[in-house]
Amino acid sequence: MLSILKKPLTIVLLVLVIDQALKVWVKTHMMLGEEFSVIGNWFMIHFIENNGMAFGMELAGKFGKVILSVFRIIAVIGIGYYLHQLSKKNAPTGLIVSISLVLAGAIGNIIDSAFYGMIFNDSYPQVASLFPAEGGYASFLHGKVVDMFYFPLLEGTFPEWMPFWGGDHYVFFRPVFNVADSAITIGIVIILLFQRKYFKENN
């Protein structure tokens, strides 16, 4: 059994270690809203937190937060079961890698939502501490997801003649995301690109 799951488990654990190590470093070294340049002005580490989904999208309110967290947990169980079945059927390596990336990303963000509120204090107006004496900033399942990758590749103003957005300032790529988000996105893109090959071989 372990030999069958060796490949997906290795991918999931590797992504989780990188994702969580970077998030913990950001939480314990940066204050909310701080940033620094990695490459010029187009690759930044910019620390933000969000209550919800990938790339800063979220459901409003504490109730929405719990719904999203429970949905994530159910989704992870389903994806994990599907990955186990694929591994038993000796599915294409690319499909197993892709599903493993999606699973790892989902687990990575669940960890933030479930536990970060309990093990960290607020990141503003201070740098957060791990396991603070006064306790965390939120209860179980009410933690915030840590994001840090920011790629403002293009920035400018839409021309005045353009409908709806004329004169508005724009930034591309505006969303701030993390390693877990990247893993989910890469996994889904690979599946979409090679779906005919993967699912034909898997039938």
C-alpha positions as a printed NumPy array, in Angstrom:
array([[  0.   ,   0.   ,   0.   ],
       [  2.736,   2.481,   0.964],
       [  4.674,   1.674,  -2.206],
       [  1.596,   2.542,  -4.292],
       [  1.183,   5.878,  -2.502],
       [  4.886,   6.735,  -2.323],
       [  4.848,   9.124,  -5.281],
       [  1.716,  11.13 ,  -4.345],
       [  2.704,  11.244,  -0.668],
       [  6.144,  12.573,  -1.576],
       [  4.629,  15.337,  -3.731],
       [  2.051,  16.3  ,  -1.105],
       [  4.598,  16.401,   1.727],
       [  7.113,  18.383,  -0.344],
       [  4.548,  21.023,  -1.304],
       [  3.254,  21.253,   2.28 ],
       [  6.739,  21.694,   3.759],
       [  7.611,  24.488,   1.306],
       [  4.194,  26.145,   1.655],
       [  4.105,  26.107,   5.452],
       [  7.775,  27.021,   5.913],
       [  7.343,  30.132,   3.764],
       [  4.071,  31.108,   5.445],
       [  5.529,  30.744,   8.945],
       [  8.585,  32.768,   7.915],
       [  6.407,  35.562,   6.523],
       [  4.169,  35.561,   9.619],
       [  7.123,  35.742,  12.02 ],
       [  9.271,  38.224,  10.058],
       [  6.858,  40.646,   8.397],
       [  4.016,  42.866,   9.496],
       [  0.758,  42.783,   7.558],
       [  1.1  ,  44.953,   4.451],
       [  4.903,  44.925,   4.367],
       [  6.701,  43.978,   1.172],
       [ 10.136,  43.67 ,  -0.352],
       [ 11.449,  43.185,  -3.873],
       [ 12.717,  39.811,  -5.079],
       [ 13.303,  40.751,  -8.726],
       [ 12.961,  44.422,  -9.643],
       [  9.479,  45.866,  -9.375],
       [  7.682,  42.902, -10.901],
       [  8.246,  40.119,  -8.35 ],
       [  7.509,  41.113,  -4.769],
       [  6.946,  39.394,  -1.453],
       [  3.888,  41.271,  -0.218],
       [  2.286,  40.007,   3.001],
       [ -1.488,  39.905,   3.093],
       [ -4.049,  37.624,   4.751],
       [ -7.451,  36.588,   3.48 ],
       [-10.444,  34.749,   4.885],
       [-11.147,  32.518,   1.993],
       [-10.342,  31.049,  -1.343],
       [ -7.382,  31.177,  -3.696],
       [ -6.003,  34.537,  -4.822],
       [ -7.75 ,  36.479,  -2.065],
       [-11.372,  35.618,  -2.906],
       [-13.539,  35.003,   0.134],
       [-16.967,  34.376,   1.597],
       [-18.204,  37.084,   3.936],
       [-18.617,  36.713,   7.678],
       [-17.657,  34.079,  10.234],
       [-20.412,  31.741,   9.049],
       [-19.126,  31.939,   5.495],
       [-15.646,  31.182,   6.795],
       [-16.822,  28.011,   8.554],
       [-18.769,  26.887,   5.461],
       [-15.689,  27.353,   3.306],
       [-13.45 ,  25.498,   5.775],
       [-15.868,  22.55 ,   6.037],
       [-16.211,  22.459,   2.244],
       [-12.419,  22.376,   1.919],
       [-12.133,  19.479,   4.358],
       [-14.816,  17.483,   2.506],
       [-13.103,  18.277,  -0.807],
       [ -9.724,  17.115,   0.533],
       [-11.239,  13.806,   1.686],
       [-12.799,  13.309,  -1.754],
       [ -9.605,  14.23 ,  -3.618],
       [ -7.555,  11.989,  -1.344],
       [ -9.861,   9.039,  -2.016],
       [ -9.761,   9.695,  -5.758],
       [ -5.953,   9.876,  -5.683],
       [ -5.807,   6.588,  -3.797],
       [ -8.012,   4.927,  -6.431],
       [ -5.871,   6.345,  -9.256],
       [ -2.729,   5.014,  -7.617],
       [ -4.258,   1.527,  -7.242],
       [ -5.22 ,   1.538, -10.934],
       [ -1.703,   2.593, -11.966],
       [ -3.057,   5.742, -13.635],
       [ -0.795,   7.958, -15.795],
       [  1.998,   9.574, -13.806],
       [  1.023,  13.041, -14.985],
       [ -2.518,  12.64 , -13.667],
       [ -1.289,  11.39 , -10.294],
       [  1.16 ,  14.301, -10.053],
       [ -1.581,  16.796, -10.971],
       [ -4.099,  15.481,  -8.433],
       [ -1.347,  15.337,  -5.8  ],
       [ -0.583,  19.032,  -6.409],
       [ -4.271,  19.952,  -6.046],
       [ -4.548,  17.908,  -2.852],
       [ -1.392,  19.432,  -1.369],
       [ -2.571,  22.953,  -2.139],
       [ -5.969,  22.352,  -0.588],
       [ -4.419,  20.909,   2.581],
       [ -1.938,  23.79 ,   2.777],
       [ -4.674,  26.423,   2.901],
       [ -6.797,  24.323,   5.268],
       [ -3.909,  24.333,   7.749],
       [ -3.937,  28.138,   7.738],
       [ -7.7  ,  28.355,   8.174],
       [ -7.889,  25.689,  10.857],
       [ -4.853,  26.437,  13.012],
       [ -3.174,  29.79 ,  12.297],
       [ -5.72 ,  31.712,  14.35 ],
       [ -4.885,  29.496,  17.333],
       [ -1.078,  29.511,  17.088],
       [ -0.341,  33.104,  15.97 ],
       [ -1.324,  36.508,  17.293],
       [ -2.252,  39.423,  15.027],
       [  0.174,  40.553,  12.334],
       [ -0.779,  44.22 ,  12.709],
       [  0.479,  46.521,  14.176],
       [  3.243,  44.037,  14.993],
       [  5.11 ,  41.043,  13.645],
       [  3.202,  37.963,  14.785],
       [  4.594,  35.512,  17.318],
       [  4.269,  31.741,  17.117],
       [  2.463,  30.309,  20.166],
       [  2.064,  33.665,  21.975],
       [  1.487,  33.572,  25.722],
       [ -1.808,  35.46 ,  25.372],
       [ -3.142,  32.996,  22.824],
       [ -4.011,  33.3  ,  19.149],
       [ -6.117,  35.808,  17.262],
       [ -9.005,  33.453,  16.381],
       [-10.617,  30.118,  17.163],
       [-10.446,  26.818,  15.276],
       [-11.424,  27.139,  11.579],
       [-11.373,  30.946,  11.775],
       [ -7.729,  31.53 ,  10.886],
       [ -6.654,  33.571,   7.859],
       [ -4.739,  32.289,   4.855],
       [ -1.273,  33.813,   4.384],
       [ -0.455,  35.085,   0.876],
       [  2.806,  36.639,  -0.292],
       [  3.602,  36.26 ,  -4.021],
       [  2.864,  39.447,  -5.958],
       [  3.676,  39.937,  -9.644],
       [  2.758,  43.493, -10.767],
       [  4.077,  42.879, -14.291],
       [  2.24 ,  45.787, -15.894],
       [  0.853,  48.944, -14.344],
       [ -0.79 ,  51.976, -15.885],
       [ -4.048,  53.792, -16.646],
       [ -6.732,  52.75 , -19.113],
       [ -7.304,  55.345, -21.87 ],
       [-10.18 ,  57.729, -21.251],
       [-12.058,  56.554, -24.359],
       [-12.335,  52.979, -23.084],
       [-15.882,  52.048, -21.93 ],
       [-16.408,  51.258, -18.214],
       [-12.702,  51.381, -17.217],
       [-11.582,  54.566, -18.955],
       [ -9.181,  56.52 , -16.718],
       [ -8.966,  53.737, -14.098],
       [ -5.633,  52.571, -12.776],
       [ -4.748,  48.919, -13.485],
       [ -2.172,  46.402, -12.309],
       [ -1.472,  43.084, -14.031],
       [ -1.136,  40.631, -12.259],
       [ -2.942,  42.03 ,  -9.184],
       [ -3.832,  38.944,  -7.064],
       [ -1.449,  37.959,  -4.253],
       [ -1.119,  34.207,  -3.735],
       [  0.916,  31.483,  -2.032],
       [  2.596,  28.138,  -2.769],
       [ -0.617,  26.21 ,  -2.072],
       [ -2.56 ,  28.342,  -4.573],
       [  0.208,  27.778,  -7.127],
       [  0.094,  24.007,  -6.623],
       [ -3.679,  23.933,  -7.157],
       [ -3.436,  26.092, -10.273],
       [ -0.565,  24.098, -11.806],
       [ -2.344,  20.806, -11.103],
       [ -5.591,  21.98 , -12.717],
       [ -3.811,  23.465, -15.755],
       [ -1.911,  20.203, -16.368],
       [ -5.164,  18.219, -16.164],
       [ -6.9  ,  20.572, -18.616],
       [ -4.003,  20.433, -21.073],
       [ -3.682,  16.661, -21.063],
       [ -7.175,  15.523, -20.111],
       [ -7.764,  13.491, -23.285],
       [ -4.563,  11.535, -22.773],
       [ -5.003,  11.033, -19.029],
       [ -8.629,   9.969, -18.985],
       [ -8.388,   7.854, -22.135],
       [ -5.522,   5.881, -20.575],
       [ -7.369,   5.709, -17.277],
       [-10.553,   4.123, -18.687]])
